[in-house]
């Protein structure tokens, strides 16, 4: 493979970063200064479609980790910058629609995006992408590539083939006088670097808060989804066990949401309709709370039964008439 094989694969690479959302390794961090941070809150998610943005959904098959505060206060569900989710183990997936949204809405944005009209599909175990390289003239391209995890827990995207105007890219670049660095200019902070013919993704840079962090140990294509494995892939279960098959469950530490602060957190969000995944919106969780109901437990915990976000009536929001 020659050094020109990366055209457009930066789009795929950045999109893949989204499934992890973003997620650097869990290696030891330097000592912090200033006010001490509140303790983290353990979290378990099983069979949850997690809306990170209006058009990007992470399909959490299983996950165990912690909500760790970024400042001196407790994690606050209404302030997505107040915490990061440190993932110990589990699996998450991202489908084609979310991949395309990430490419066009979060990665190739800014005053002069290098790639336009992107469309990504997953076929025959490969990532296939079409788009236009935004140069003096728009140059259409097609790519096919594979994905794998790096030794340090990032994502490598490797190009198997890339063509433009039906020709191998190297010859076309020579004719047009285009250099490799002209084609690979991506605004800083998007977590994509070039390693020879491959792209390396630091997944924490793509999605907006709340950030997810964890060591990626495996990446694979499964059907029309890209699946990422964290740790061993197994997700430890919290105790007492969650009562529902689709849920988000927090235990221990202090958690804030709305006007409430829960110490010694014991909160389980339960899917009222377990026949399909728990469709949950990070930004609109309160609308789901309003449409559901809660039960207090003898141990002072709380179980909240919620409808899927995609089942809420259009326009329904907290405080709206009839809610």
PLY file of the C-alpha trace (Angstrom):
ply
format ascii 1.0
element vertex 323
property float x
property float y
property float z
element edge 322
property int vertex1
property int vertex2
end_header
0.00 0.00 0.00
1.36 3.44 -0.89
1.29 6.61 1.21
-1.68 7.98 -0.69
-4.14 5.36 0.52
-5.62 7.54 3.22
-7.88 9.89 1.22
-11.25 10.13 2.86
-10.50 7.36 5.38
-10.02 10.16 7.91
-13.81 10.50 7.75
-14.28 6.84 8.58
-11.68 7.06 11.30
-13.30 9.99 12.98
-16.69 8.38 12.74
-15.41 5.24 14.43
-14.09 7.35 17.23
-17.66 8.09 18.01
-18.59 4.61 19.05
-16.42 4.95 21.85
-17.25 8.60 21.89
-15.02 9.06 22.70
-12.51 6.99 25.23
-8.84 7.28 26.18
-7.09 4.60 28.19
-7.53 4.03 31.89
-3.86 4.31 32.78
-2.81 6.13 35.94
-3.19 9.90 35.84
-0.95 12.54 37.46
-1.86 13.91 40.88
-4.43 16.69 40.82
-4.27 19.99 42.66
-7.03 22.19 44.05
-10.23 21.16 45.86
-10.71 17.38 46.22
-13.24 15.84 43.86
-16.30 13.99 45.04
-16.23 10.20 44.85
-17.46 8.60 41.65
-20.75 6.77 41.26
-20.74 3.21 39.91
-22.92 2.70 36.86
-24.26 -0.34 35.00
-26.04 -0.17 31.66
-27.67 -3.10 29.88
-29.40 -3.01 26.49
-29.63 0.79 26.24
-29.83 2.92 23.08
-28.09 6.03 24.40
-28.83 9.25 22.48
-25.61 11.27 22.76
-26.86 13.93 20.29
-30.14 14.26 18.36
-28.70 12.13 15.55
-26.03 9.99 17.21
-27.02 6.96 19.27
-24.67 4.55 21.02
-26.13 1.08 21.33
-24.89 -0.03 24.74
-25.11 -3.80 24.91
-23.57 -3.86 28.38
-21.33 -1.51 30.31
-19.86 -1.20 33.80
-17.92 1.84 35.01
-18.16 5.01 37.05
-19.46 8.55 36.69
-16.39 10.48 37.83
-16.74 14.21 38.56
-14.58 16.61 36.59
-14.65 19.23 39.35
-15.13 19.53 43.09
-18.88 18.79 43.01
-20.81 15.60 42.40
-21.73 14.35 38.91
-24.81 16.25 37.74
-27.02 14.69 35.05
-28.07 18.18 33.95
-24.46 19.31 33.40
-22.81 16.95 30.93
-19.44 18.55 31.53
-19.56 17.81 35.26
-18.53 14.17 34.83
-16.91 11.61 32.57
-17.93 7.97 32.29
-14.93 5.75 32.99
-15.65 2.37 31.43
-14.16 -0.79 32.97
-15.76 -3.31 30.64
-18.53 -3.89 28.14
-19.55 -3.51 24.51
-21.09 -0.62 22.54
-22.06 -0.39 18.89
-22.69 2.35 16.34
-24.84 1.96 13.24
-24.67 3.55 9.80
-27.04 6.46 10.50
-25.07 7.52 13.57
-21.76 7.13 11.73
-22.96 9.45 8.99
-24.24 12.00 11.51
-20.88 12.03 13.26
-19.02 12.55 10.02
-21.16 15.39 8.76
-22.14 17.12 12.01
-19.21 16.67 14.38
-16.02 15.79 12.51
-15.86 17.52 9.15
-17.12 20.87 10.32
-15.56 24.31 10.59
-14.69 27.09 8.21
-13.03 24.83 5.61
-13.86 21.13 6.02
-11.59 18.93 3.84
-14.33 16.46 2.87
-17.93 17.05 1.74
-21.05 15.01 0.87
-19.91 12.04 2.91
-21.85 8.80 2.97
-20.68 5.71 4.78
-22.04 2.20 4.47
-21.05 -1.12 6.02
-21.01 -4.02 3.58
-19.33 -7.41 3.50
-17.41 -6.70 6.68
-15.85 -3.50 5.32
-16.41 0.22 5.78
-17.29 1.76 2.43
-17.33 5.49 1.99
-18.14 7.97 -0.77
-17.51 11.69 -0.73
-15.81 14.68 -2.31
-12.41 16.04 -1.45
-12.90 19.80 -1.19
-10.00 21.24 -3.19
-9.87 23.75 -6.06
-12.17 21.29 -7.79
-14.31 18.73 -5.97
-12.68 15.31 -6.31
-15.00 12.32 -5.78
-13.54 9.32 -3.98
-14.49 5.84 -2.75
-12.78 3.88 0.00
-12.92 0.44 1.58
-11.27 -0.25 4.92
-10.99 -2.47 7.99
-10.85 -1.62 11.69
-8.91 -2.96 14.66
-7.81 -1.97 18.17
-4.28 -0.70 18.85
-2.13 -1.99 21.70
-2.71 1.20 23.69
-6.50 1.06 23.41
-7.23 3.29 20.43
-8.73 2.50 17.02
-6.80 1.86 13.82
-8.53 2.27 10.43
-6.66 0.56 7.62
-7.41 1.30 3.94
-7.62 -1.71 1.66
-8.50 0.29 -1.42
-9.22 3.85 -2.43
-10.11 5.23 -5.83
-11.06 8.53 -7.41
-12.72 8.89 -10.79
-12.27 5.15 -11.13
-8.46 5.43 -10.90
-5.93 4.57 -8.18
-5.39 7.71 -6.14
-1.60 7.99 -6.44
-1.65 8.70 -10.16
-4.50 11.19 -9.88
-2.69 13.11 -7.14
0.38 13.40 -9.32
-1.68 14.76 -12.23
-3.47 17.31 -10.04
-0.38 18.32 -8.07
-1.97 17.48 -4.72
0.15 16.59 -1.70
-0.88 14.18 1.04
-0.91 16.82 3.78
-3.26 18.95 1.64
-5.87 16.22 1.81
-5.56 15.32 5.47
-6.01 18.67 7.17
-8.52 18.15 9.98
-9.10 20.78 12.62
-7.28 20.13 15.89
-9.17 18.44 18.68
-10.89 15.81 16.53
-8.65 13.01 17.78
-7.39 11.70 14.42
-3.70 11.19 13.57
-1.96 9.53 10.62
0.39 6.54 11.00
1.88 5.63 7.62
-1.19 4.49 5.63
-3.48 4.17 8.63
-5.48 6.47 10.83
-5.30 6.28 14.61
-8.27 7.54 16.57
-8.30 8.84 20.12
-12.04 8.33 20.63
-12.57 10.84 23.46
-12.27 13.79 21.07
-15.31 13.28 18.85
-18.52 13.37 20.88
-19.57 16.29 23.08
-19.85 15.71 26.85
-20.49 13.50 28.66
-17.21 11.89 27.61
-16.63 8.16 27.86
-13.21 6.79 28.74
-11.95 3.24 28.69
-9.41 0.98 27.03
-10.65 -0.45 23.75
-9.45 -4.04 23.38
-11.36 -5.02 20.27
-13.16 -3.51 17.27
-15.22 -5.49 14.80
-17.90 -5.07 12.15
-21.07 -6.98 12.90
-23.91 -6.69 10.42
-24.43 -2.95 9.83
-22.79 -1.90 13.09
-19.29 -1.27 14.36
-18.85 -2.93 17.76
-16.22 -1.88 20.29
-15.13 -3.99 23.24
-13.81 -2.48 26.48
-11.64 -4.49 28.81
-12.53 -8.18 28.66
-15.95 -7.32 27.24
-17.63 -8.57 30.40
-19.49 -6.01 32.50
-19.47 -6.58 36.26
-22.89 -6.55 37.90
-23.79 -4.18 40.72
-25.29 -5.43 43.97
-28.15 -5.65 44.81
-28.86 -6.76 41.26
-30.96 -4.61 38.95
-34.52 -5.90 38.62
-34.98 -5.14 34.91
-33.34 -6.56 31.80
-32.99 -3.10 30.18
-31.71 -0.47 32.59
-29.31 2.22 33.77
-28.33 1.65 37.40
-26.21 3.86 39.70
-24.82 2.81 43.10
-22.75 4.60 45.75
-21.31 8.10 45.91
-23.33 11.26 45.31
-25.39 12.00 42.19
-27.30 15.19 41.33
-30.27 15.46 38.96
-32.85 18.22 38.71
-33.22 19.83 42.14
-32.28 16.58 43.93
-29.02 15.32 45.37
-28.81 11.60 46.18
-26.17 10.46 48.68
-25.25 6.79 48.84
-26.84 6.63 45.40
-29.21 3.74 44.71
-31.10 4.62 41.54
-32.32 2.29 38.80
-33.93 3.62 35.61
-36.15 0.88 34.22
-37.46 0.41 30.70
-41.28 0.20 30.88
-41.31 -1.77 27.62
-38.51 -4.37 27.73
-39.48 -5.89 24.39
-36.92 -3.63 22.69
-33.83 -1.73 23.93
-34.25 1.08 26.46
-34.26 4.22 24.28
-32.69 6.89 26.51
-31.88 10.55 25.78
-29.05 12.15 27.74
-30.43 15.63 27.04
-34.12 14.82 27.59
-34.05 12.39 30.50
-36.33 14.71 32.52
-39.07 14.44 29.88
-38.86 10.68 30.33
-39.02 11.04 34.12
-42.14 13.19 33.88
-43.83 10.59 31.67
-42.93 7.75 34.05
-43.31 6.95 37.75
-41.06 6.04 40.70
-41.13 3.64 43.66
-39.16 4.09 46.88
-37.39 1.03 48.28
-37.09 -0.06 51.94
-33.32 0.43 51.64
-34.00 4.09 50.66
-33.25 3.48 47.01
-35.38 4.54 44.06
-36.69 2.65 41.05
-37.97 4.80 38.21
-40.05 3.29 35.41
-39.70 5.27 32.18
-41.09 5.06 28.64
-38.66 4.93 25.74
-37.66 8.38 24.57
-38.75 7.57 21.03
-42.23 6.68 22.36
-42.88 10.10 23.89
-45.48 12.24 22.15
-43.99 15.00 19.94
-43.64 18.23 21.88
-44.10 16.58 25.25
-41.78 18.11 27.83
-41.47 18.67 31.55
-44.24 20.91 32.78
-46.28 20.73 29.58
-50.08 20.55 30.00
-51.34 17.03 30.49
-47.98 15.56 31.52
0 1
1 2
2 3
3 4
4 5
5 6
6 7
7 8
8 9
9 10
10 11
11 12
12 13
13 14
14 15
15 16
16 17
17 18
18 19
19 20
20 21
21 22
22 23
23 24
24 25
25 26
26 27
27 28
28 29
29 30
30 31
31 32
32 33
33 34
34 35
35 36
36 37
37 38
38 39
39 40
40 41
41 42
42 43
43 44
44 45
45 46
46 47
47 48
48 49
49 50
50 51
51 52
52 53
53 54
54 55
55 56
56 57
57 58
58 59
59 60
60 61
61 62
62 63
63 64
64 65
65 66
66 67
67 68
68 69
69 70
70 71
71 72
72 73
73 74
74 75
75 76
76 77
77 78
78 79
79 80
80 81
81 82
82 83
83 84
84 85
85 86
86 87
87 88
88 89
89 90
90 91
91 92
92 93
93 94
94 95
95 96
96 97
97 98
98 99
99 100
100 101
101 102
102 103
103 104
104 105
105 106
106 107
107 108
108 109
109 110
110 111
111 112
112 113
113 114
114 115
115 116
116 117
117 118
118 119
119 120
120 121
121 122
122 123
123 124
124 125
125 126
126 127
127 128
128 129
129 130
130 131
131 132
132 133
133 134
134 135
135 136
136 137
137 138
138 139
139 140
140 141
141 142
142 143
143 144
144 145
145 146
146 147
147 148
148 149
149 150
150 151
151 152
152 153
153 154
154 155
155 156
156 157
157 158
158 159
159 160
160 161
161 162
162 163
163 164
164 165
165 166
166 167
167 168
168 169
169 170
170 171
171 172
172 173
173 174
174 175
175 176
176 177
177 178
178 179
179 180
180 181
181 182
182 183
183 184
184 185
185 186
186 187
187 188
188 189
189 190
190 191
191 192
192 193
193 194
194 195
195 196
196 197
197 198
198 199
199 200
200 201
201 202
202 203
203 204
204 205
205 206
206 207
207 208
208 209
209 210
210 211
211 212
212 213
213 214
214 215
215 216
216 217
217 218
218 219
219 220
220 221
221 222
222 223
223 224
224 225
225 226
226 227
227 228
228 229
229 230
230 231
231 232
232 233
233 234
234 235
235 236
236 237
237 238
238 239
239 240
240 241
241 242
242 243
243 244
244 245
245 246
246 247
247 248
248 249
249 250
250 251
251 252
252 253
253 254
254 255
255 256
256 257
257 258
258 259
259 260
260 261
261 262
262 263
263 264
264 265
265 266
266 267
267 268
268 269
269 270
270 271
271 272
272 273
273 274
274 275
275 276
276 277
277 278
278 279
279 280
280 281
281 282
282 283
283 284
284 285
285 286
286 287
287 288
288 289
289 290
290 291
291 292
292 293
293 294
294 295
295 296
296 297
297 298
298 299
299 300
300 301
301 302
302 303
303 304
304 305
305 306
306 307
307 308
308 309
309 310
310 311
311 312
312 313
313 314
314 315
315 316
316 317
317 318
318 319
319 320
320 321
321 322
